[in-house]
Amino acid sequence: MQPAGLQAFNMRKEENSGIYSFENETKKLPAEMENLFKKKKAAWDFFMKQAPSYRRTITHWVLSAKREETRKSRLEKLIAASEKKERIY
């Protein structure tokens, strides 16, 4: 790293670190949700063939909902899109 980059890195604020989805450890769908998804074999196979970055982002999208109803709704949308071999953007 160049001196200017090191200086910028050292001036960062710790409270701004670890707040973005890509900085957090990879989360998996809870077993209950994963089992629902796996029941739709074609959808599950399509999802698992996607890039790890897509799977990580979409899993975060599903799990980041505050309400359980919203998490279930997002999972249903993901399964429906995957059955049609479509990605969610």
Helices and strands as residue ranges (DSSP letters): H 3-10, G 14-16, G 21-23, H 31-39, H 41-48, H 52-63, H 68-83
